[in-house]
Amino acid sequence: MSPVTQVPAPTNHQDDLGSAGGVRGLLWLTWRQHRWTLIGTLVLAAVLVGWMTYLSMALTDLWHQCHETFCPEHSPQGERLAGSSNLVLTLGALSRLVQYMPLLIGLFIGVPVLTREHEQRTLLLAWSQDFSPQRWLWTKLGILGLFVAAVTAAVAGVSDHLAHLETQVAPVTLFDHVPFLNTAMLPVVISICWFAVGAALGAAIRRTLPAVFAVIAGFIGLTYFVQWHYPTLMKPLSVHLQMDGPDRGPLRDNALVVKGGMIDYGADGPSGAFDATGRQLSGVELQRLCPPDNDSGRMLSCLSNLHLQQHLQYQPGSRIPEFHLIVATGYLGLTAVALAAVWWIVRRTNLSAG
Amino acid sequence: MSEQSIAVEARDLGRRYGTVWAVRECSFQLPANRIIALVGANGAGKSTLMSTIAGTLAVTCGSLLVHGRPVVKGRSTDAGGSAGSRVAILAQDKPLYRDFSVSDMLRFGRSMNRVWDQRRALSWLQRFDIPLDRRCGKLSGGQRAQVALAVALGSRPAVLLLDEPLANLDPVARTEVTGELMAEAADSDMTIMLSTHIIAELSGVGDHLLLLDAGRPVLTGDVEELLDSHVRLTGPRADQPPGPGAIVQAQHTDRQSTFVLRQPAAPVAHAVVAPGWSTQPITLDELILTYLKASSKAHRDLETAA
């Protein structure tokens, strides 16, 4: 039997839905149009959350096995945390995935909001109904934005927990670029930002593929810009530390070394070391005191035995929340610009039936 | 016409793309509850005019009223208009969401409109035997047109704008669609404006004509009245016709002259006005072609003079 004949009996002659045709209607339309993307995002987020939760449990176990401190290098636990172990490689891969999640959201959720309508020429259909173009736009962006915020908040929460556990079992700092971006509210803010930027670029370019390339280029460019600039968003602090000393001083709690801390082997020999009085040693003096050889361990112990110091500029770990706020504010500013651009483009878009 | 009986009113309307005017100096009143035939050659400005009436295209100058309410681009009837001024438009390419099923498209219409008549939309689809569970991307061009029409009709607009609605249909479907559209218009308080550049499509469909040429309206009025007020006079060669009326077109051979006249009032019968002259009624096709040729000649004369 043809489905035409299976139509349920119509109810009222005129079905005035009132508010049913409002946000609820657009909620259904948004789901119907983007359901596979939304399901894919949910699956990816669920995998990430599940996997990171599992790794969090593994790291907690290691922490307890290592008596709630760093695991010794040559212990079995230390081996599991060594640079090329499966655990560390998996942690790195998941961190990268969390870092690039905003890009995926921009590409698969942000860009198609308008490019799909332009490419299928359905914008006239959508905008000639009872929803005004602006209301259509903001309701859709609101629904998708809330979805993005909810999903990334779940991922960000687990990612933050995992990153903190990593600092308990291994000498890593939350101020490093990738952990910095993957903790606190930043994954949520950056995801919303790239969702908005994707929608804006889609609105401006009107074609999916070019808009996708534009989002990728923008994401890579901005990520490198942030990586390059964020250590100096506030004036760094300075400190003299004994070389290879047991006490890492202010660098203990998630500090970020901005400058110094390494002996610079320039053209005139090594430099960057200071004696106990704070006088900088020349390269010749340093070579005379600790002749270079192929064993870096011996050289470091030589420098340590002479109580030589290094000069460091650093950002203390206590500043992480402030840095998060500054970076988040920047991304939110970009979000506002992107949303303003979408509003302006939609307002100026003229559609002809021909 | 009273304000209630006017569906669309344009006052010195113009729309320009860059330096090119698509529509200009458009002033007209279109009656409500009628089927209006918007006729013009390709590029005459039909789609542009319809898009401005639908509020999806901004006007460059002038103003538009739909049932007395000004049309503002980008403002839906939901936000600022009443149900009586709701406008639906069906574009030439009959856009649908390709991955939606036909019933999804009906749900789209229900979700996006304050007023939705499911029975009307369904009965339209049933008339043309459109399967509800098939994806729109898998439908034929004619079936897609029927689905798009069902969505447009289901929203129960006061004014329904159909841009080349018969373009994708075979001759049988054309006849059926025009018949059903006329029935829909008769059963409801809906004004239908359909555009075409194929004059033959109009026979027996439109009861009001708006003829566009180069973006300007060159003829508008009730079809019957227009046909009654125009007459073709054929007789021996003469510079002027032997009867009253404005000359729309004059053609001369060595021995014969033919005039198409617009008479001040519709005569009861086309009487022979002078010896050797005969009068003939004019068909809609001939009327439209006559005005289009006359308008084209006027443009050429203007360009030559310039």
Boltz contact constraints between the chains, C-beta under 6 A:
constraints:
  - contact:
      token1: [A, 3]
      token2: [B, 131]
      max_distance: 6.0
  - contact:
      token1: [A, 3]
      token2: [B, 132]
      max_distance: 6.0
  - contact:
      token1: [A, 3]
      token2: [B, 133]
      max_distance: 6.0
  - contact:
      token1: [A, 4]
      token2: [B, 126]
      max_distance: 6.0
  - contact:
      token1: [A, 7]
      token2: [B, 122]
      max_distance: 6.0
  - contact:
      token1: [A, 10]
      token2: [B, 118]
      max_distance: 6.0
  - contact:
      token1: [A, 10]
      token2: [B, 119]
      max_distance: 6.0
  - contact:
      token1: [A, 13]
      token2: [B, 119]
      max_distance: 6.0
  - contact:
      token1: [A, 14]
      token2: [B, 117]
      max_distance: 6.0
  - contact:
      token1: [A, 15]
      token2: [B, 116]
      max_distance: 6.0
  - contact:
      token1: [A, 15]
      token2: [B, 118]
      max_distance: 6.0
  - contact:
      token1: [A, 16]
      token2: [B, 115]
      max_distance: 6.0
  - contact:
      token1: [A, 21]
      token2: [B, 111]
      max_distance: 6.0
  - contact:
      token1: [A, 21]
      token2: [B, 113]
      max_distance: 6.0
  - contact:
      token1: [A, 21]
      token2: [B, 114]
      max_distance: 6.0
  - contact:
      token1: [A, 25]
      token2: [B, 111]
      max_distance: 6.0
  - contact:
      token1: [A, 25]
      token2: [B, 112]
      max_distance: 6.0
  - contact:
      token1: [A, 28]
      token2: [B, 111]
      max_distance: 6.0
  - contact:
      token1: [A, 29]
      token2: [B, 111]
      max_distance: 6.0
  - contact:
      token1: [A, 121]
      token2: [B, 93]
      max_distance: 6.0
  - contact:
      token1: [A, 121]
      token2: [B, 95]
      max_distance: 6.0
  - contact:
      token1: [A, 122]
      token2: [B, 95]
      max_distance: 6.0
  - contact:
      token1: [A, 122]
      token2: [B, 97]
      max_distance: 6.0
  - contact:
      token1: [A, 124]
      token2: [B, 56]
      max_distance: 6.0
  - contact:
      token1: [A, 124]
      token2: [B, 91]
      max_distance: 6.0
  - contact:
      token1: [A, 125]
      token2: [B, 95]
      max_distance: 6.0
  - contact:
      token1: [A, 127]
      token2: [B, 56]
      max_distance: 6.0
  - contact:
      token1: [A, 128]
      token2: [B, 54]
      max_distance: 6.0
  - contact:
      token1: [A, 128]
      token2: [B, 56]
      max_distance: 6.0
  - contact:
      token1: [A, 128]
      token2: [B, 89]
      max_distance: 6.0
  - contact:
      token1: [A, 129]
      token2: [B, 112]
      max_distance: 6.0
  - contact:
      token1: [A, 129]
      token2: [B, 113]
      max_distance: 6.0
  - contact:
      token1: [A, 130]
      token2: [B, 76]
      max_distance: 6.0
  - contact:
      token1: [A, 130]
      token2: [B, 77]
      max_distance: 6.0
  - contact:
      token1: [A, 130]
      token2: [B, 78]
      max_distance: 6.0
  - contact:
      token1: [A, 130]
      token2: [B, 113]
      max_distance: 6.0
  - contact:
      token1: [A, 130]
      token2: [B, 114]
      max_distance: 6.0
  - contact:
      token1: [A, 131]
      token2: [B, 76]
      max_distance: 6.0
  - contact:
      token1: [A, 131]
      token2: [B, 112]
      max_distance: 6.0
  - contact:
      token1: [A, 132]
      token2: [B, 75]
      max_distance: 6.0
  - contact:
      token1: [A, 132]
      token2: [B, 76]
      max_distance: 6.0
  - contact:
      token1: [A, 132]
      token2: [B, 79]
      max_distance: 6.0
  - contact:
      token1: [A, 133]
      token2: [B, 74]
      max_distance: 6.0
  - contact:
      token1: [A, 350]
      token2: [B, 57]
      max_distance: 6.0
  - contact:
      token1: [A, 350]
      token2: [B, 58]
      max_distance: 6.0
  - contact:
      token1: [A, 351]
      token2: [B, 56]
      max_distance: 6.0
  - contact:
      token1: [A, 352]
      token2: [B, 47]
      max_distance: 6.0
  - contact:
      token1: [A, 352]
      token2: [B, 48]
      max_distance: 6.0
  - contact:
      token1: [A, 352]
      token2: [B, 51]
      max_distance: 6.0
  - contact:
      token1: [A, 352]
      token2: [B, 57]
      max_distance: 6.0
  - contact:
      token1: [A, 353]
      token2: [B, 47]
      max_distance: 6.0
  - contact:
      token1: [A, 353]
      token2: [B, 50]
      max_distance: 6.0
  - contact:
      token1: [A, 353]
      token2: [B, 51]
      max_distance: 6.0
  - contact:
      token1: [A, 353]
      token2: [B, 89]
      max_distance: 6.0
  - contact:
      token1: [A, 353]
      token2: [B, 91]
      max_distance: 6.0
  - contact:
      token1: [A, 353]
      token2: [B, 163]
      max_distance: 6.0
  - contact:
      token1: [A, 354]
      token2: [B, 47]
      max_distance: 6.0
  - contact:
      token1: [A, 354]
      token2: [B, 92]
      max_distance: 6.0
